[in-house]
Each structure stands twice: as structure tokens, then as C-alpha cells.
Amino acid sequence: MVKVEKDDLSFVNLMQSLVATTALCSVIYTSLCFMIKKQEIKRLTENLKIFEEFLPRPIIEETEEKVKFYTIILILYGIFGNICYACLPLISFKDCMKNRTKHMIKYGIPCGTLARYVLPFKHDYFPLTPISIIEEAFVSTLGTYIILL
């Protein structure tokens, strides 16, 4: 039988970091696409006024109100989802502290963060751990907000 060491479980940590890194890269990519195509998007939205002559004004206004409502729901859903996602590592915080890998201890990687990353300094002590957790939650929520807008 193969004995599993704590450091062998770092595959889970690697996957969590990969998911977070992929999400961050997609936010950056999408943001860049929007910035590059900003003028074209503006031109397309301005050209929507062409349809006003073919549709009665009340239908346009009703549709506009529905779009605003669903946009607010989508943004709130995205922000709420990110807050829940950011809180998930905090649920297993005590278990993580008991089962920290040698890699996490050596490089000062704290528990409770979305992505376990290495910095040039240890950040697994107060006040840097809460700052890291808040920073990751803020950045992920901001990224979602940018994408949803």
C-alpha cells in the first residue's frame, strides 16, 4: 500500500491556484478586449437608435427597463457568487492550518486564500493573512464586476 504524505496532497493546491490564475487571466483578457474595442462598441450602441423608427417608443422603453432590471440581477448574482467563492477557503481554515504542507510552511503561504501563491516574503501571519484574503476577494469581485458591465 502506498503511504500518502501531506505534501503529496499539494496537487489540490496546484489545481486551486490554476483555477484562480485562469480566472484572473480571463478577466485581464476580456478587459483588454473591451478597452481595445471601446470605440467600436460605442459606435454599435449609438447605431441602435436606427431601430426607433421601426418600433413604437413604449416597446423600446419597456425593453430598456427589462434590460436594466436583468443587468442589475446579473451584477448582484456575480458579486454574491464571488463573495461566496471567497468565503469557501475560510470554511476549511482550521483544517488547513492543521494540515499545512511543508511547501506552505517554507514559503509562508497562508490558509484561507483563494489562490495559494508565493510572494518574496512570508505572508502567513497577522495582519498580512487577512489583508491577502481581503485583497483576493476584492480583486475577484472587481474582475467579475468589470466583466459583467
Secondary structure, 3 states (H helix, E strand, C coil): CCCCCHHHHHHHHHHHHHHHHHHHHHHHHHHHHHHHCHHHHHHHHHHHHHHHHCCCHHHHHHHHHHHHHHHHHHHHHHHHHHHHHHHHHHHCHHHHHHCCCHHHHHHCCCCCCCCCCCCCCCCCCCCHHHHHHHHHHHHHHHHHHHHHC
